[in-house]
Amino acid sequence: MTPTSPPPGPPEGPLPTEVIAFWFDERVRALWFASTPAFDQEVRERFESTWRAARDGRLNAWEATAEGALALVLVLDQFPLNIYRGRPEAFATEARARAVADRAIGLGFDRLLDDEQRGFLYLPFMHSESLADQDRSVSLYEAAGLTEGLRWARHHRDIVRRFGRFPHRNAILGRESTSAEVAWLASEEGYRG
């Protein structure tokens, strides 16, 4: 008798619909770019295991739909910023998020999302320290007519164009800051992330 594999179990953690419902809830919208320690803790408790599963490729099936791809991008790009705030892990899955977003855009999934959702699908390119990704970010927001996102995309691109990276990540990632970066971070225009 040959042993057989056990039947596949239930989905691991929350479903894409649950991730999207959480992130686009009115209460959470107010915390997107103004998080609190309590909200960071909530995201950690609720979604850290989901982030690990996504990091390890166990949620790749989510990419089959526009909603699933968006949820996976949120898990890989946004959630670690809350879960691991101030730690290198906050940026550990950015490249995976960009790859998911790139494939979703290639399939036209971005055109199936509303403007707010589309903005988050494009966000991994804005988070990149590659100038080519930054240029793509600006192009995506511009083509979609997402004015507020475009303003921030240009802002992020200007930083990467000037320094070749985001200086506010240096301390977190153990990188030495240049004197120009130190001066910029201390200035009023300095972005702290």
QUIURZI-V603401 format. One record per residue. N is the residue number from 0. SS is DSSP state (helix for helix, strand for strand, loop for the rest). OMEGA is omega in radians with two decimals (* if undefined). NEAR is the number of other C-alpha atoms within 8 Angstrom. Layout:
N & SS & OMEGA & NEAR
N & SS & OMEGA & NEAR
//
This chain:
0 & loop & -3.13 & 2
1 & loop & 3.11 & 3
2 & loop & 3.11 & 4
3 & loop & 3.10 & 4
4 & loop & 3.09 & 4
5 & loop & 3.10 & 4
6 & loop & 3.14 & 4
7 & loop & -3.13 & 4
8 & loop & 3.12 & 4
9 & loop & 3.12 & 4
10 & loop & -3.12 & 6
11 & loop & 3.08 & 8
12 & loop & -3.09 & 6
13 & loop & 3.07 & 8
14 & loop & 3.10 & 8
15 & helix & -3.14 & 11
16 & helix & 3.13 & 9
17 & helix & 3.10 & 8
18 & helix & -3.11 & 12
19 & helix & 3.11 & 11
20 & helix & 3.11 & 8
21 & helix & -3.00 & 8
22 & helix & -3.09 & 8
23 & loop & 3.03 & 8
24 & loop & -3.08 & 8
25 & helix & -3.14 & 6
26 & helix & -3.07 & 6
27 & helix & 3.12 & 10
28 & helix & -3.12 & 9
29 & loop & -3.07 & 8
30 & loop & -3.07 & 10
31 & loop & -3.07 & 7
32 & loop & 3.12 & 5
33 & loop & -3.05 & 6
34 & loop & 3.07 & 9
35 & loop & 3.06 & 7
36 & helix & -3.14 & 6
37 & helix & 3.12 & 6
38 & helix & 3.07 & 10
39 & helix & 3.13 & 12
40 & helix & 3.11 & 10
41 & helix & 3.13 & 8
42 & helix & 3.14 & 12
43 & helix & -3.09 & 11
44 & helix & -3.04 & 7
45 & helix & -2.94 & 7
46 & helix & -3.12 & 10
47 & helix & 3.13 & 11
48 & helix & 3.08 & 8
49 & helix & 3.10 & 11
50 & helix & 3.13 & 12
51 & helix & 3.12 & 8
52 & helix & 3.11 & 11
53 & helix & 3.12 & 13
54 & helix & -3.09 & 10
55 & loop & 3.08 & 6
56 & loop & -3.10 & 7
57 & loop & 3.13 & 8
58 & loop & -3.10 & 9
59 & helix & 3.14 & 7
60 & helix & 3.12 & 6
61 & helix & -3.08 & 11
62 & helix & -3.07 & 11
63 & helix & -3.14 & 7
64 & loop & 3.10 & 8
65 & helix & -3.13 & 12
66 & helix & 3.13 & 10
67 & helix & 3.12 & 12
68 & helix & 3.10 & 14
69 & helix & 3.14 & 13
70 & helix & 3.14 & 13
71 & helix & 3.07 & 15
72 & helix & 3.10 & 16
73 & helix & -3.12 & 13
74 & helix & -3.07 & 14
75 & helix & -3.02 & 15
76 & helix & -3.06 & 14
77 & helix & -3.02 & 9
78 & helix & -3.14 & 13
79 & helix & 3.08 & 16
80 & helix & 3.07 & 10
81 & helix & -3.05 & 14
82 & helix & -3.03 & 12
83 & loop & -3.11 & 10
84 & loop & 3.11 & 9
85 & loop & -3.14 & 6
86 & loop & -3.14 & 8
87 & helix & -3.13 & 9
88 & helix & 3.14 & 8
89 & helix & -3.08 & 13
90 & helix & -2.98 & 9
91 & loop & -3.07 & 7
92 & loop & 3.11 & 12
93 & helix & -3.12 & 12
94 & helix & 3.08 & 9
95 & helix & 3.12 & 9
96 & helix & 3.11 & 14
97 & helix & 3.13 & 11
98 & helix & 3.11 & 8
99 & helix & 3.13 & 12
100 & helix & -3.14 & 14
101 & helix & 3.13 & 8
102 & helix & 3.14 & 8
103 & helix & 3.11 & 13
104 & helix & 3.11 & 9
105 & helix & 3.12 & 7
106 & loop & -3.13 & 6
107 & loop & -3.12 & 8
108 & helix & -3.13 & 11
109 & helix & -3.13 & 10
110 & helix & 3.11 & 7
111 & helix & -3.09 & 7
112 & loop & 3.04 & 11
113 & loop & -3.03 & 7
114 & helix & -3.12 & 8
115 & helix & 3.12 & 7
116 & helix & 3.13 & 9
117 & helix & 3.12 & 11
118 & helix & 3.11 & 11
119 & helix & 3.06 & 11
120 & helix & -3.13 & 12
121 & helix & -3.01 & 12
122 & helix & 3.13 & 10
123 & helix & 3.10 & 15
124 & helix & 3.09 & 11
125 & helix & -3.13 & 13
126 & loop & -3.10 & 9
127 & loop & 3.04 & 11
128 & loop & 3.06 & 10
129 & loop & 3.14 & 9
130 & helix & 3.09 & 11
131 & helix & 3.08 & 6
132 & helix & 3.12 & 11
133 & helix & 3.09 & 17
134 & helix & 3.11 & 9
135 & helix & 3.10 & 9
136 & helix & 3.14 & 13
137 & helix & -3.14 & 13
138 & helix & -3.13 & 8
139 & helix & -3.14 & 9
140 & helix & 3.13 & 15
141 & helix & -3.12 & 10
142 & helix & -3.12 & 7
143 & helix & -3.12 & 7
144 & loop & -3.13 & 7
145 & loop & -2.97 & 11
146 & helix & -3.11 & 8
147 & helix & 3.08 & 6
148 & helix & 3.12 & 9
149 & helix & 3.10 & 12
150 & helix & -3.13 & 8
151 & helix & 3.09 & 8
152 & helix & 3.11 & 13
153 & helix & 3.12 & 9
154 & helix & 3.14 & 8
155 & helix & 3.13 & 11
156 & helix & 3.12 & 13
157 & helix & 3.13 & 8
158 & helix & -3.12 & 11
159 & helix & 3.12 & 14
160 & helix & -3.09 & 9
161 & helix & -3.01 & 6
162 & helix & -3.08 & 9
163 & loop & -3.12 & 10
164 & loop & 3.06 & 9
165 & loop & -3.11 & 10
166 & helix & -3.12 & 10
167 & helix & 3.08 & 10
168 & helix & -3.01 & 8
169 & helix & -3.10 & 11
170 & helix & -3.12 & 9
171 & helix & -3.07 & 10
172 & helix & 3.11 & 8
173 & loop & 3.12 & 6
174 & loop & 3.10 & 8
175 & loop & 3.12 & 6
176 & loop & 3.03 & 10
177 & loop & 3.11 & 6
178 & helix & 3.10 & 6
179 & helix & 3.12 & 7
180 & helix & 3.12 & 10
181 & helix & 3.14 & 10
182 & helix & -3.14 & 8
183 & helix & 3.13 & 10
184 & helix & 3.13 & 13
185 & helix & -3.09 & 7
186 & loop & 3.11 & 7
187 & loop & 3.14 & 6
188 & loop & -3.12 & 6
189 & loop & -3.13 & 8
190 & loop & -3.08 & 6
191 & loop & 3.03 & 5
192 & loop & * & 3
//
